[in-house]
Amino acid sequence: MLPWMRENARKLRKNPTKEEQKLWYQFLRTFPLPFRRQVVFGPYIVDFYCHSPRLAIELDGSQHYEDQGQAADRRRDLYLEQVHHLRLLRFSNLDIAQRFEGVCAVIRQETERSAPSFVPCGDTFPPEGGRYGRRPMKTVTIYTDGACSGNPGPGGWGAILMYGKFKKELSGGEGHTTNNRMELTGVITALEALKEPCIVELYSDSKYVIDALEKGWARGWKARGWVKGDKKPALNPDLWEKLLNLCDYHTVNLHWVKGHAENPYNNRCDELAVMESKKFK
């Protein structure tokens, strides 16, 4: 494999399209047969690949439906089928957006047809355990908050992690920081505390954190070299880099909550953050 191909594949894994994110995090990541993302085959990189049925899945944007794009895809498909003996499934971005359940059904059927001894059908799909099964990911609920006196000034953050009957509180602070850095640090530290990939229900009252993740702003800043759409530098790139990597590791569902309201977990995180900030005054 050429080094630049490996590097291109790595960049594509770190900067997926929203359609690739949806298919990966909502379906393929926990599929009974293991899929990999952005896998190199000769001069090409396929979006998703499963080894046992030798199945490659490609998600196509609008450029693939232009004359030149279709011709290039035919050459690509022919190479992958004849040289690497892959079977290909192609879906459009519109399929992912509007016909997602149908896409998942086609993938299930194709893997079942090609590897019937691996993937059971009926109510047992996906399997629980077994040689080719995966243990379901745990679902962890996380609340975080940040605080800063002066902004910049002494600051703190607090986090609550809950899994079933278990609950853990975390907190910390810095002598000279900003509110946004504390908001980010709270989320990062909470996610880093998880010892395995989890489904995370993340609650925060920070629009800075929730919107930048949910609306794709942070990934856009990263793709532009930490420059925002208005050409101004994106702040806190060191923390955003860590957080985006953690969001790739875990499946993070985002929830904004109103601060200083009636949510007891959010209020407790605020207490922890303020308490930590006061240690530096």
C-alpha positions as CSV (number, residue, x, y, z in Angstrom):
1,M,0.0,0.0,0.0
2,L,1.3,3.4,-0.9
3,P,1.9,5.6,2.2
4,W,-0.2,8.5,0.7
5,M,-3.1,6.1,0.3
6,R,-3.0,5.1,3.9
7,E,-2.8,8.8,4.9
8,N,-5.8,9.6,2.7
9,A,-7.8,6.8,4.3
10,R,-7.0,8.0,7.7
11,K,-8.1,11.5,6.9
12,L,-11.4,10.2,5.4
13,R,-12.0,8.2,8.6
14,K,-11.5,11.4,10.7
15,N,-13.7,13.5,8.5
16,P,-16.7,11.5,7.5
17,T,-19.7,12.9,5.7
18,K,-22.9,13.1,7.7
19,E,-24.3,10.2,5.7
20,E,-21.3,8.1,6.5
21,Q,-21.6,9.0,10.2
22,K,-25.2,8.0,10.2
23,L,-24.7,4.6,8.6
24,W,-21.7,3.9,10.8
25,Y,-22.9,5.0,14.2
26,Q,-26.6,4.0,13.8
27,F,-26.0,0.6,12.1
28,L,-22.7,-0.7,10.9
29,R,-20.7,-0.1,14.1
30,T,-22.7,-2.6,16.1
31,F,-23.4,-5.0,13.2
32,P,-22.8,-8.7,14.0
33,L,-20.2,-9.0,11.3
34,P,-17.3,-6.4,11.8
35,F,-17.1,-3.6,9.2
36,R,-14.2,-1.3,8.7
37,R,-14.2,2.3,7.4
38,Q,-12.2,3.7,4.5
39,V,-10.3,0.6,3.4
40,V,-7.6,0.8,0.7
41,F,-7.8,-1.6,-2.3
42,G,-5.1,-0.8,-4.8
43,P,-5.7,2.8,-6.1
44,Y,-9.1,3.0,-4.5
45,I,-10.6,3.5,-1.0
46,V,-14.0,2.0,-0.2
47,D,-16.2,3.6,2.4
48,F,-17.1,0.5,4.3
49,Y,-15.8,-3.1,4.1
50,C,-16.7,-6.4,5.7
51,H,-14.2,-9.2,5.2
52,S,-16.1,-12.4,5.6
53,P,-18.6,-11.8,2.8
54,R,-16.0,-9.6,1.0
55,L,-18.7,-6.9,0.9
56,A,-17.9,-3.2,0.1
57,I,-20.4,-0.4,0.7
58,E,-20.1,2.9,-1.1
59,L,-22.1,6.1,-0.4
60,D,-22.3,8.3,-3.4
61,G,-22.8,12.1,-3.5
62,S,-24.3,14.0,-6.4
63,Q,-21.0,14.0,-8.4
64,H,-21.3,10.3,-8.9
65,Y,-24.4,10.8,-11.1
66,E,-22.8,13.0,-13.6
67,D,-21.5,11.4,-16.8
68,Q,-17.8,11.5,-15.8
69,G,-18.6,10.3,-12.3
70,Q,-20.6,7.3,-13.6
71,A,-17.8,6.3,-16.0
72,A,-15.2,6.5,-13.2
73,D,-17.5,4.4,-10.9
74,R,-17.8,1.7,-13.6
75,R,-14.0,1.5,-13.9
76,R,-13.7,1.4,-10.1
77,D,-16.3,-1.3,-9.7
78,L,-14.8,-3.4,-12.4
79,Y,-11.3,-3.2,-10.8
80,L,-12.7,-4.0,-7.3
81,E,-14.7,-7.0,-8.6
82,Q,-12.2,-8.5,-10.9
83,V,-8.9,-7.9,-9.0
84,H,-10.0,-8.0,-5.4
85,H,-13.2,-10.1,-5.8
86,L,-15.4,-7.7,-3.9
87,R,-19.1,-7.5,-4.1
88,L,-20.4,-3.9,-4.1
89,L,-23.4,-2.2,-2.7
90,R,-23.9,1.4,-3.7
91,F,-26.3,3.9,-2.0
92,S,-26.8,7.6,-2.6
93,N,-26.7,10.2,0.1
94,L,-30.4,10.6,-0.5
95,D,-31.0,6.9,0.3
96,I,-29.3,7.4,3.7
97,A,-31.3,10.5,4.4
98,Q,-34.8,9.4,3.3
99,R,-34.7,5.6,3.0
100,F,-32.4,4.6,5.9
101,E,-34.3,1.5,7.1
102,G,-34.4,0.2,3.5
103,V,-30.6,0.6,3.2
104,C,-30.1,-1.3,6.4
105,A,-32.5,-4.1,5.2
106,V,-30.5,-4.5,2.0
107,I,-27.2,-4.8,3.9
108,R,-28.7,-7.4,6.2
109,Q,-30.1,-9.4,3.3
110,E,-26.8,-9.2,1.4
111,T,-24.7,-10.4,4.4
112,E,-27.2,-13.1,5.1
113,R,-27.2,-14.3,1.5
114,S,-23.4,-14.3,1.3
115,A,-22.7,-15.7,4.8
116,P,-25.8,-17.5,6.0
117,S,-23.9,-19.5,8.6
118,F,-22.7,-16.2,10.2
119,V,-25.8,-14.1,10.3
120,P,-29.1,-15.6,11.6
121,C,-32.4,-14.2,10.3
122,G,-35.7,-13.6,12.0
123,D,-36.1,-12.2,15.5
124,T,-32.6,-13.2,16.6
125,F,-30.9,-10.6,14.4
126,P,-28.6,-9.1,15.5
127,P,-27.3,-12.0,17.6
128,E,-26.4,-11.7,21.2
129,G,-22.9,-13.2,21.7
130,G,-21.7,-16.1,19.6
131,R,-18.5,-16.2,17.6
132,Y,-19.6,-13.4,15.2
133,G,-21.8,-11.5,17.7
134,R,-20.8,-8.4,19.5
135,R,-21.8,-7.5,23.1
136,P,-24.2,-4.6,22.9
137,M,-22.7,-1.3,23.8
138,K,-23.6,0.1,27.2
139,T,-25.6,3.3,27.4
140,V,-24.2,5.9,29.7
141,T,-25.9,9.2,30.6
142,I,-23.6,12.1,31.1
143,Y,-24.4,15.7,32.3
144,T,-21.7,18.3,32.2
145,D,-21.3,22.0,33.0
146,G,-18.6,24.7,33.1
147,A,-18.2,27.9,35.0
148,C,-15.8,30.8,34.9
149,S,-15.4,33.9,37.0
150,G,-14.3,36.8,34.8
151,N,-14.2,34.9,31.6
152,P,-11.2,34.7,31.3
153,G,-10.5,34.0,34.9
154,P,-10.6,31.1,37.4
155,G,-12.9,28.4,36.2
156,G,-14.2,24.9,36.9
157,W,-16.2,22.1,35.4
158,G,-18.4,19.4,36.7
159,A,-19.7,16.1,35.3
160,I,-22.1,13.3,36.3
161,L,-21.9,9.9,34.7
162,M,-24.8,7.4,35.2
163,Y,-25.1,3.8,34.2
164,G,-28.0,1.8,35.6
165,K,-27.8,2.2,39.4
166,F,-24.2,3.5,39.3
167,K,-23.4,7.2,39.4
168,K,-20.1,9.0,39.5
169,E,-19.2,12.7,39.9
170,L,-16.1,14.3,38.4
171,S,-14.9,17.9,38.7
172,G,-11.8,20.0,38.2
173,G,-10.7,23.6,37.4
174,E,-8.0,26.0,36.2
175,G,-6.7,29.3,37.5
176,H,-6.9,31.1,34.2
177,T,-9.3,29.9,31.6
178,T,-12.7,30.7,29.8
179,N,-16.2,29.4,30.2
180,N,-16.1,27.6,26.9
181,R,-12.9,25.8,27.7
182,M,-14.4,24.6,30.9
183,E,-17.5,23.4,29.1
184,L,-15.4,21.5,26.7
185,T,-13.1,20.1,29.4
186,G,-16.1,18.8,31.3
187,V,-17.3,16.8,28.3
188,I,-13.9,15.6,27.3
189,T,-13.0,14.4,30.8
190,A,-16.3,12.6,31.2
191,L,-15.9,10.8,27.9
192,E,-12.3,9.9,28.7
193,A,-13.5,8.2,31.9
194,L,-15.3,5.6,29.9
195,K,-13.2,2.5,29.5
196,E,-14.9,1.1,26.4
197,P,-17.0,2.4,23.5
198,C,-20.4,3.4,24.7
199,I,-23.6,4.9,23.6
200,V,-23.6,8.2,25.4
201,E,-26.6,10.4,26.1
202,L,-24.8,13.7,26.6
203,Y,-26.7,16.6,28.3
204,S,-25.2,20.1,28.4
205,D,-26.5,23.7,28.7
206,S,-23.7,24.9,26.4
207,K,-24.9,25.9,23.0
208,Y,-21.3,26.3,22.1
209,V,-20.7,22.6,22.6
210,I,-24.0,21.2,21.5
211,D,-24.4,23.3,18.3
212,A,-20.8,22.9,17.2
213,L,-21.1,19.1,17.4
214,E,-24.7,18.7,16.2
215,K,-24.5,21.1,13.3
216,G,-21.1,19.9,12.2
217,W,-19.4,23.3,12.8
218,A,-16.5,21.7,14.7
219,R,-15.7,19.2,12.0
220,G,-15.9,22.1,9.4
221,W,-13.4,24.1,11.5
222,K,-11.1,21.2,11.6
223,A,-11.3,20.5,7.9
224,R,-10.4,24.1,7.2
225,G,-7.4,24.0,9.5
226,W,-9.3,25.4,12.5
227,V,-10.6,28.4,10.6
228,K,-14.3,29.3,10.8
229,G,-16.6,30.1,7.9
230,D,-16.0,33.8,8.4
231,K,-12.2,33.3,8.0
232,K,-11.6,33.9,11.7
233,P,-9.6,31.4,13.7
234,A,-11.6,28.8,15.6
235,L,-10.9,29.0,19.3
236,N,-9.8,26.0,21.5
237,P,-8.6,23.7,18.7
238,D,-6.7,21.6,21.1
239,L,-9.8,20.7,23.0
240,W,-12.0,20.3,19.9
241,E,-9.5,17.9,18.5
242,K,-9.7,15.7,21.6
243,L,-13.5,15.9,21.7
244,L,-14.0,15.0,18.0
245,N,-11.8,12.0,18.4
246,L,-13.8,10.9,21.4
247,C,-17.0,11.3,19.5
248,D,-15.6,9.0,16.8
249,Y,-14.8,6.4,19.5
250,H,-18.2,6.6,21.3
251,T,-21.7,7.0,19.9
252,V,-22.7,10.4,21.3
253,N,-26.3,11.6,21.2
254,L,-26.5,15.3,22.1
255,H,-29.1,17.0,24.2
256,W,-29.3,20.7,25.1
257,V,-30.8,21.6,28.5
258,K,-31.7,25.0,29.9
259,G,-29.2,26.0,32.5
260,H,-30.1,27.1,36.0
261,A,-33.5,25.7,35.7
262,E,-35.2,22.6,37.2
263,N,-32.9,19.8,36.0
264,P,-31.2,18.5,39.2
265,Y,-28.3,16.9,37.4
266,N,-27.5,20.0,35.4
267,N,-27.8,22.1,38.6
268,R,-25.4,19.7,40.5
269,C,-22.9,20.0,37.7
270,D,-23.1,23.8,38.0
271,E,-22.5,23.4,41.8
272,L,-19.4,21.3,41.1
273,A,-18.0,23.7,38.5
274,V,-18.5,26.8,40.7
275,M,-17.0,25.0,43.7
276,E,-13.9,24.2,41.7
277,S,-13.5,27.7,40.3
278,K,-13.6,29.1,43.8
279,K,-10.5,27.1,44.7
280,F,-8.4,29.5,42.5
281,K,-9.7,32.8,43.8
